Amino acid sequence: MTELAPPPVQEEQGIRRITHWIGGRAVPGESGRSGPVYNPATGRQTGAVDFASAEEVDRTVQTAKEAFPAWRALSLSRRTELFFRIRDLVHERRDEIAKILTSEHGKVFSDAKGEVTRGLEVIEFCCGIPQLVKGGFSEQVSTGIDVYSIRQPLGVVAGITPFNFPAMVPMWMWAPALACGNTFVLKPSEKDPSASIYTAELLREAGVPDGVFNVVHGDKVAVDSVLEHPDVAAISFVGSTPIARYVYEHGTKHGKRVQALGGAKNHMIVLPDADVDMAADAAVSAGYGSAGERCMAVSQVVAVGDVADRLVEAIRERLPQVKVGDGMKPESEMGPLITREHRDRVAAYIDRGREQGATVVADGRETAPDGGGFFLGVSLLDHVSPENDAYKDEIFGPVLGVTRVETYDEALRLVNDNPYGNGTAIFTRDGGVARRFQFDVQVGMVGINVPIPVPVAYYSFGGWKASLFGDSHIYGPEGINFYTRGKVVTSRWPDPATSKVDLGFPQTR
């Protein structure tokens, strides 16, 4: 099978121009505004992404609206056939997609391939769409009357996605949305937009009709235009809590169905009876993987009782083994952060932690690679109090904090009192305590001796409290429900025995 061409861009003085994708083709922006795209490993600008005006967003939505009737009318068997083609293409091109992710996000190539694999799982789940949208049927609810339910698509739906998973999170949205019969408008992060354009090319190759999947780039102008557009029926969002709150409030104000997944402050509780080596390995992989730019990253370890000293030492011993460098180099285990500004903001928590009473066990600025990339080495703060900014804030970088408490009840209280409720983990050998924890803890996803409790594609993903606005988690069964609406049909047909139509067989009661 032939390789896809690079994402449709226009060269401009050595800087790639990254355009919109509307109606099955690359469409240059007309607003005159754009944003820079960098290679975080070198610090050099590699692209300029067009920013859409409100008029361009409207044209994109109208294109999706025009494509909806034919797409919605396509049979489930044909839609399923298309999804199997999409699945095969994503599987075959996962290396190409991963290279795009590494070049614009900075995550190491193995992480990028893992991201594609996780998104692929949702596409595979959607290959079963005939089963997923089945309704119910009740015969003879009253004499001669049957009642049944069906699920139907909404129309044009949109996704607004973050920079940290520029391929996977859009797959969480467009895959179930398209499988359910909707058309889709994607507004990806302007920091790493090329994966979305590559996806559009791939869907066209798979046979998805023009206008069914569209990509429009931009900033707040584009976001607000999507949120306010009268022909957009639903919005899916993943990002920080302040923006999730804004998207939810602004979208619902304009009559839209909204699922908005916000930020996180994921705790990992380690009890005195835990396997310390297992817990330390988990803390390092979950805290520093993808440079901590994960909504499911463990950012706060809660060490209970006398395990604290052993655990901190075990984590410290592992830090020199984490090789930080260009994500395309095979030996690299952690890449740079997405931008220079974000790197500097994350690094500032190290000094603030020290000033507010924490102990700096490892300062990532001292081990960051030289050069122009946006690198920060792995950092570890001990004795982080709940009043410390490093505890309260979602840092979204490779800064792992350790808070010490004396009892399980104190640890549980820290998690439950936290405004975020995305995910948490507990490490213990005691099954009774683990079961009590999953019963008592107030978060959406729980790991038991597992550091990042991310459900598989057939269980929906999402948190509680300030980590979710709306009542619908993403993908899985809740995702199918989000992108469809129920309809109940009550029917009565004449009794054949009393019908005056010749049915060709004896009319008996």
C-alpha positions as CSV (number, residue, x, y, z in Angstrom):
1,M,0.0,0.0,0.0
2,T,1.4,3.4,-0.9
3,E,2.5,5.8,1.9
4,L,0.5,8.8,2.6
5,A,2.0,12.1,1.6
6,P,3.2,14.4,4.4
7,P,0.6,16.6,6.0
8,P,-0.7,19.2,3.4
9,V,1.3,22.3,4.1
10,Q,2.8,25.1,2.1
11,E,6.5,26.0,2.4
12,E,7.1,29.6,3.3
13,Q,10.8,30.6,3.9
14,G,11.6,27.2,5.3
15,I,8.6,27.2,7.6
16,R,5.8,24.8,6.8
17,R,2.4,26.4,6.5
18,I,-0.2,24.1,8.1
19,T,-3.6,24.7,6.7
20,H,-7.2,23.7,7.6
21,W,-8.9,20.6,6.2
22,I,-12.4,21.3,4.9
23,G,-14.6,19.1,2.7
24,G,-11.9,16.6,1.9
25,R,-9.1,18.9,1.0
26,A,-6.4,21.3,2.4
27,V,-7.8,24.8,2.6
28,P,-5.4,27.7,3.3
29,G,-6.5,30.1,6.0
30,E,-7.8,33.6,5.1
31,S,-7.7,35.4,8.4
32,G,-4.1,36.5,8.0
33,R,-3.4,35.2,11.5
34,S,-1.2,32.2,12.4
35,G,0.7,30.6,15.3
36,P,4.2,29.1,15.5
37,V,4.8,25.4,15.7
38,Y,8.2,24.2,17.2
39,N,10.3,21.2,17.4
40,P,10.7,21.1,21.2
41,A,13.9,19.1,21.0
42,T,15.7,21.8,19.1
43,G,13.7,24.9,20.1
44,R,13.4,25.9,16.4
45,Q,10.2,26.9,14.7
46,T,9.2,24.4,12.0
47,G,5.8,25.4,11.1
48,A,3.1,28.1,11.1
49,V,-0.5,27.0,11.6
50,D,-3.3,29.1,10.1
51,F,-5.8,30.5,12.6
52,A,-9.4,30.5,11.5
53,S,-11.8,33.4,11.6
54,A,-15.5,33.1,12.7
55,E,-16.4,33.1,9.0
56,E,-14.1,30.2,8.3
57,V,-15.4,28.2,11.2
58,D,-18.9,28.8,9.8
59,R,-18.0,27.5,6.4
60,T,-16.4,24.4,8.0
61,V,-19.6,23.7,10.0
62,Q,-21.8,24.2,7.0
63,T,-19.6,21.7,5.0
64,A,-20.1,19.2,7.8
65,K,-23.8,19.9,7.9
66,E,-24.2,19.3,4.2
67,A,-22.4,16.0,4.5
68,F,-24.5,14.8,7.4
69,P,-27.7,13.5,5.6
70,A,-25.8,11.1,3.3
71,W,-23.4,9.9,6.1
72,R,-26.2,9.4,8.5
73,A,-28.1,7.4,5.9
74,L,-25.2,5.1,5.2
75,S,-25.9,1.6,6.5
76,L,-24.3,0.2,9.6
77,S,-22.6,-2.5,7.6
78,R,-21.0,0.1,5.3
79,R,-19.9,2.2,8.2
80,T,-18.4,-0.8,9.9
81,E,-16.6,-1.7,6.7
82,L,-15.1,1.8,6.6
83,F,-14.0,1.6,10.2
84,F,-12.2,-1.7,9.6
85,R,-10.3,0.1,6.8
86,I,-9.5,3.0,9.1
87,R,-8.3,0.6,11.8
88,D,-6.0,-1.1,9.3
89,L,-4.5,2.2,8.0
90,V,-3.9,3.5,11.5
91,H,-2.2,0.2,12.4
92,E,0.0,0.3,9.3
93,R,0.9,4.0,9.6
94,R,1.5,4.1,13.4
95,D,5.2,4.8,12.9
96,E,4.5,7.8,10.6
97,I,1.9,9.2,13.0
98,A,4.3,8.7,15.9
99,K,7.1,10.6,14.1
100,I,4.8,13.6,13.6
101,L,3.9,13.5,17.4
102,T,7.6,13.4,18.4
103,S,8.6,16.2,16.0
104,E,5.9,18.6,17.4
105,H,5.1,17.5,20.9
106,G,8.5,16.2,21.9
107,K,7.6,12.9,23.6
108,V,9.9,10.0,22.9
109,F,9.1,7.8,19.9
110,S,8.1,4.8,22.1
111,D,5.6,7.0,24.0
112,A,4.3,8.4,20.7
113,K,3.7,4.8,19.3
114,G,2.0,4.0,22.6
115,E,-0.3,7.0,22.2
116,V,-1.3,5.8,18.7
117,T,-2.0,2.3,20.0
118,R,-4.3,3.6,22.7
119,G,-6.2,5.6,20.2
120,L,-6.4,2.6,17.9
121,E,-8.1,0.7,20.7
122,V,-11.0,3.1,20.5
123,I,-11.2,2.8,16.7
124,E,-11.3,-1.0,17.2
125,F,-14.1,-0.6,19.8
126,C,-16.1,1.4,17.2
127,C,-15.8,-1.4,14.6
128,G,-18.6,-3.0,16.7
129,I,-21.0,-0.1,16.2
130,P,-23.9,-2.3,15.1
131,Q,-23.9,-3.9,18.5
132,L,-23.2,-0.6,20.3
133,V,-26.3,1.3,19.0
134,K,-28.8,-1.5,19.4
135,G,-32.1,-0.4,21.0
136,G,-34.7,-2.4,22.8
137,F,-38.1,-3.8,21.9
138,S,-41.2,-4.6,24.0
139,E,-44.0,-6.6,22.3
140,Q,-47.7,-6.2,23.2
141,V,-47.3,-3.5,25.9
142,S,-51.0,-3.0,25.3
143,T,-53.4,-4.9,23.1
144,G,-51.9,-4.7,19.6
145,I,-49.3,-2.2,20.6
146,D,-45.5,-2.6,20.5
147,V,-42.9,-0.2,21.9
148,Y,-39.2,0.0,20.9
149,S,-36.3,2.3,21.3
150,I,-33.6,3.5,18.8
151,R,-30.6,5.7,19.0
152,Q,-29.9,8.3,16.4
153,P,-27.0,10.6,15.6
154,L,-27.0,14.3,16.7
155,G,-25.7,15.9,13.5
156,V,-22.6,18.1,13.4
157,V,-20.5,17.6,16.5
158,A,-17.1,19.1,17.4
159,G,-14.0,18.3,19.4
160,I,-11.5,20.7,21.0
161,T,-8.4,18.8,22.0
162,P,-5.2,19.4,24.0
163,F,-1.5,19.4,23.0
164,N,-0.4,16.4,25.1
165,F,-2.1,13.7,23.1
166,P,-2.6,15.2,19.6
167,A,-3.5,11.9,18.0
168,M,-5.1,9.8,20.7
169,V,-7.5,12.3,22.3
170,P,-9.0,13.3,18.9
171,M,-9.5,9.5,18.2
172,W,-11.4,9.3,21.5
173,M,-13.8,11.8,20.0
174,W,-14.1,11.5,16.2
175,A,-14.1,7.7,16.2
176,P,-17.3,7.2,18.2
177,A,-18.8,10.3,16.7
178,L,-18.4,9.2,13.1
179,A,-19.3,5.6,14.0
180,C,-22.6,6.8,15.4
181,G,-23.4,8.6,12.2
182,N,-22.4,12.2,13.0
183,T,-20.1,14.5,11.0
184,F,-17.2,16.0,12.9
185,V,-15.3,19.3,13.2
186,L,-12.0,19.1,15.0
187,K,-10.2,22.1,16.6
188,P,-6.9,20.6,17.7
189,S,-4.2,22.3,19.8
190,E,-2.4,24.9,17.8
191,K,0.9,23.8,19.4
192,D,1.1,20.4,17.5
193,P,-1.6,20.4,14.8
194,S,0.0,18.3,12.0
195,A,-1.2,14.9,13.4
196,S,-4.8,16.0,12.8
197,I,-4.2,16.9,9.2
198,Y,-2.4,13.5,8.7
199,T,-5.5,11.9,10.2
200,A,-7.7,13.7,7.7
201,E,-5.6,12.4,4.8
202,L,-5.8,8.9,6.2
203,L,-9.6,9.0,6.6
204,R,-10.0,10.2,3.1
205,E,-7.8,7.3,1.9
206,A,-10.0,4.9,3.9
207,G,-13.0,6.1,2.0
208,V,-14.7,8.5,4.4
209,P,-16.7,10.9,2.3
210,D,-15.7,14.5,1.9
211,G,-17.1,16.8,4.6
212,V,-17.6,14.1,7.2
213,F,-14.3,14.9,9.0
214,N,-13.0,18.4,9.0
215,V,-10.1,20.2,10.8
216,V,-10.1,23.9,11.6
217,H,-7.2,25.5,13.5
218,G,-7.1,28.5,15.7
219,D,-7.2,30.1,19.1
220,K,-10.0,31.5,21.2
221,V,-11.7,33.0,18.1
222,A,-12.1,29.6,16.6
223,V,-13.1,28.0,20.0
224,D,-15.8,30.6,20.7
225,S,-17.1,30.3,17.1
226,V,-17.5,26.5,17.5
227,L,-19.1,26.9,21.0
228,E,-21.6,29.5,19.7
229,H,-22.4,28.0,16.3
230,P,-26.1,27.1,16.1
231,D,-25.5,24.1,13.8
232,V,-23.1,22.4,16.2
233,A,-25.1,20.0,18.4
234,A,-22.4,18.8,20.8
235,I,-18.9,19.6,22.0
236,S,-16.2,17.3,23.4
237,F,-13.3,18.9,25.2
238,V,-10.1,17.8,27.0
239,G,-7.8,20.3,28.7
240,S,-7.2,22.3,31.8
241,T,-9.9,22.8,34.4
242,P,-10.4,26.6,33.9
243,I,-10.9,26.1,30.2
244,A,-13.1,23.0,30.7
245,R,-15.3,25.1,32.9
246,Y,-15.4,27.8,30.3
247,V,-16.2,25.4,27.5
248,Y,-19.0,23.7,29.5
249,E,-20.6,26.9,30.6
250,H,-20.3,28.7,27.2
251,G,-21.4,25.7,25.2
252,T,-24.4,24.8,27.4
253,K,-25.4,28.4,27.4
254,H,-25.7,28.1,23.6
255,G,-27.8,25.0,23.9
256,K,-25.2,22.3,23.2
257,R,-24.6,19.0,24.8
258,V,-21.1,19.2,26.3
259,Q,-18.6,16.8,27.9
260,A,-15.6,18.7,29.2
261,L,-12.7,16.8,30.9
262,G,-10.5,19.1,33.0
263,G,-7.3,18.9,34.9
264,A,-5.9,16.5,37.5
265,K,-3.8,16.1,40.6
266,N,-3.3,12.4,40.7
267,H,-2.1,10.9,44.1
268,M,-0.4,7.6,44.5
269,I,-0.7,6.3,48.1
270,V,2.0,3.9,49.2
271,L,1.3,2.0,52.4
272,P,3.9,0.6,54.8
273,D,3.4,-3.0,53.6
274,A,3.8,-2.2,49.9
275,D,6.5,-3.6,47.6
276,V,8.8,-0.5,47.7
277,D,10.6,-1.4,44.5
278,M,7.4,-1.9,42.6
279,A,6.1,1.4,44.0
280,A,9.3,3.3,43.1
281,D,9.3,1.9,39.6
282,A,5.7,3.0,39.2
283,A,6.3,6.5,40.6
284,V,9.1,7.1,38.2
285,S,7.3,5.8,35.1
286,A,4.0,7.5,35.9
287,G,5.6,10.7,37.2
288,Y,8.1,11.3,34.4
289,G,6.7,9.5,31.4
290,S,6.0,11.9,28.5
291,A,7.7,14.6,30.7
292,G,4.8,14.5,33.1
293,E,2.5,16.1,30.4
294,R,-0.3,13.5,31.0
295,C,-3.7,14.1,32.6
296,M,-3.1,10.6,34.2
297,A,0.4,11.3,35.4
298,V,1.2,10.6,39.0
299,S,2.3,14.0,40.4
300,Q,1.9,13.5,44.1
301,V,3.1,10.5,46.1
302,V,1.6,10.1,49.6
303,A,3.9,8.0,51.7
304,V,2.2,6.5,54.8
305,G,4.2,5.8,58.0
306,D,7.7,4.4,58.0
307,V,7.7,3.6,54.2
308,A,8.6,7.3,53.4
309,D,12.3,7.2,53.8
310,R,12.7,3.9,52.0
311,L,10.4,5.0,49.2
312,V,12.1,8.4,48.6
313,E,15.5,6.8,48.5
314,A,14.3,4.2,46.1
315,I,12.9,6.8,43.8
316,R,16.0,9.0,44.1
317,E,18.2,6.0,43.1
318,R,16.3,5.5,39.9
319,L,16.4,9.1,38.7
320,P,19.9,9.0,37.0
321,Q,18.6,6.1,34.9
322,V,16.0,8.3,33.2
323,K,17.8,9.4,30.0
324,V,16.5,12.8,28.9
325,G,17.0,13.8,25.2
326,D,15.6,14.2,21.7
327,G,12.6,11.9,21.4
328,M,13.8,10.5,18.1
329,K,17.0,9.1,19.7
330,P,16.4,5.4,20.7
331,E,18.2,5.9,24.0
332,S,16.0,8.8,25.1
333,E,13.4,7.9,27.8
334,M,12.0,11.4,28.4
335,G,11.7,14.2,25.9
336,P,11.4,18.0,26.2
337,L,8.3,20.0,27.2
338,I,6.0,21.4,24.6
339,T,7.2,25.1,24.8
340,R,9.9,27.2,26.4
341,E,7.3,29.1,28.4
342,H,5.7,25.9,29.7
343,R,9.2,24.5,30.6
344,D,10.0,27.7,32.6
345,R,6.7,27.7,34.4
346,V,7.2,24.1,35.5
347,A,10.8,24.7,36.6
348,A,9.6,27.6,38.8
349,Y,7.8,25.1,41.1
350,I,11.2,23.8,42.2
351,D,12.2,27.1,43.7
352,R,8.8,27.8,45.1
353,G,8.7,24.3,46.6
354,R,12.0,25.0,48.4
355,E,10.8,28.4,49.6
356,Q,7.6,26.9,50.9
357,G,9.3,24.2,53.0
358,A,9.8,21.3,50.7
359,T,13.2,19.5,50.3
360,V,14.6,19.5,46.8
361,V,15.9,15.9,46.3
362,A,16.6,16.4,42.6
363,D,16.6,19.6,40.5
364,G,15.9,18.8,36.9
365,R,17.5,22.0,35.7
366,E,20.9,20.6,36.8
367,T,20.5,17.5,34.5
368,A,18.7,19.0,31.5
369,P,20.5,18.5,28.2
370,D,22.4,21.5,26.8
371,G,21.1,23.2,23.6
372,G,18.1,25.1,22.5
373,G,15.5,22.5,23.3
374,F,12.8,22.9,25.9
375,F,14.3,20.3,28.3
376,L,13.9,19.9,32.0
377,G,15.3,16.9,33.8
378,V,13.5,14.8,36.4
379,S,12.8,16.7,39.6
380,L,11.8,15.3,43.0
381,L,10.4,17.3,46.0
382,D,10.1,15.7,49.4
383,H,8.1,16.9,52.5
384,V,5.6,18.7,50.2
385,S,2.8,20.0,52.4
386,P,-0.8,20.4,51.2
387,E,-0.3,24.2,51.5
388,N,2.6,24.1,49.0
389,D,1.9,25.4,45.5
390,A,3.6,22.3,44.1
391,Y,0.9,20.3,45.9
392,K,-2.1,22.4,45.1
393,D,-1.4,23.1,41.4
394,E,-1.5,20.9,38.3
395,I,2.1,21.3,37.4
396,F,1.9,19.2,34.2
397,G,5.6,18.5,34.0
398,P,8.4,16.2,35.4
399,V,8.2,17.4,39.0
400,L,7.2,14.7,41.4
401,G,6.2,15.6,44.9
402,V,6.1,13.4,48.1
403,T,3.8,14.2,51.0
404,R,4.3,12.2,54.3
405,V,1.4,11.2,56.5
406,E,1.1,8.8,59.4
407,T,-2.1,6.9,58.6
408,Y,-4.2,5.5,55.8
409,D,-7.1,7.7,56.9
410,E,-4.9,10.8,56.5
411,A,-3.9,9.7,53.0
412,L,-7.5,9.0,52.0
413,R,-8.6,12.4,53.3
414,L,-5.9,14.2,51.2
415,V,-7.3,12.6,48.0
416,N,-10.9,13.2,48.9
417,D,-10.3,16.8,49.9
418,N,-8.5,17.6,46.7
419,P,-10.6,19.6,44.2
420,Y,-9.6,17.3,41.4
421,G,-10.9,13.8,41.1
422,N,-9.4,12.3,38.0
423,G,-7.4,9.2,39.0
424,T,-5.6,7.8,42.0
425,A,-3.6,4.7,42.9
426,I,-2.8,2.7,46.0
427,F,0.1,0.3,46.6
428,T,-0.4,-2.3,49.2
429,R,-0.3,-6.1,49.8
430,D,-3.5,-6.0,51.8
431,G,-6.5,-6.9,49.7
432,G,-8.9,-5.7,52.3
433,V,-7.4,-2.3,52.5
434,A,-7.4,-2.1,48.7
435,R,-11.1,-2.9,48.5
436,R,-11.9,-0.4,51.2
437,F,-9.9,2.2,49.3
438,Q,-11.8,1.7,46.0
439,F,-15.1,1.9,48.0
440,D,-14.1,5.1,49.9
441,V,-12.1,7.2,47.5
442,Q,-13.8,10.0,45.5
443,V,-12.3,9.9,42.1
444,G,-13.3,8.6,38.7
445,M,-10.5,6.0,38.1
446,V,-8.6,3.9,40.6
447,G,-5.5,1.9,40.3
448,I,-4.5,-0.9,42.7
449,N,-0.8,-1.6,42.5
450,V,-1.2,0.1,39.0
451,P,0.2,3.6,38.8
452,I,-1.9,5.0,35.9
453,P,-5.5,3.6,36.1
454,V,-6.5,4.3,32.6
455,P,-9.5,2.1,31.5
456,V,-9.4,0.1,28.3
457,A,-11.5,1.3,25.3
458,Y,-14.7,-0.5,26.3
459,Y,-14.8,1.3,29.7
460,S,-15.3,5.0,29.6
461,F,-12.6,7.5,30.7
462,G,-13.2,10.4,33.0
463,G,-12.9,11.8,36.5
464,W,-15.1,13.4,39.1
465,K,-15.2,16.9,40.8
466,A,-13.2,19.6,39.0
467,S,-11.8,17.0,36.5
468,L,-15.2,16.7,34.7
469,F,-17.8,19.2,33.7
470,G,-21.0,17.6,32.5
471,D,-22.1,14.1,33.3
472,S,-20.7,12.1,30.5
473,H,-17.2,10.4,30.4
474,I,-15.4,10.0,27.1
475,Y,-15.4,7.1,24.6
476,G,-16.7,3.6,25.6
477,P,-20.4,3.1,26.4
478,E,-20.8,6.7,27.7
479,G,-19.2,8.0,24.5
480,I,-21.7,6.2,22.3
481,N,-24.6,7.6,24.4
482,F,-23.1,11.1,24.2
483,Y,-23.0,11.1,20.4
484,T,-26.5,9.7,20.0
485,R,-30.0,10.5,21.4
486,G,-32.7,8.1,22.2
487,K,-36.1,7.9,20.5
488,V,-39.0,5.7,21.6
489,V,-41.5,4.5,19.0
490,T,-45.0,3.2,19.9
491,S,-46.7,1.4,17.1
492,R,-50.0,-0.3,16.3
493,W,-50.9,-2.2,13.2
494,P,-54.3,-3.4,12.1
495,D,-55.2,-7.0,13.0
496,P,-54.8,-9.0,9.8
497,A,-58.1,-10.8,10.6
498,T,-60.0,-7.5,10.3
499,S,-58.0,-6.0,7.5
500,K,-59.6,-5.5,4.1
501,V,-56.3,-6.0,2.3
502,D,-55.8,-9.4,0.6
503,L,-52.7,-10.7,2.4
504,G,-52.6,-13.9,0.5
505,F,-53.0,-16.2,3.6
506,P,-56.0,-17.2,5.8
507,Q,-57.0,-14.4,8.2
508,T,-57.5,-16.1,11.5
509,R,-57.3,-14.9,15.0
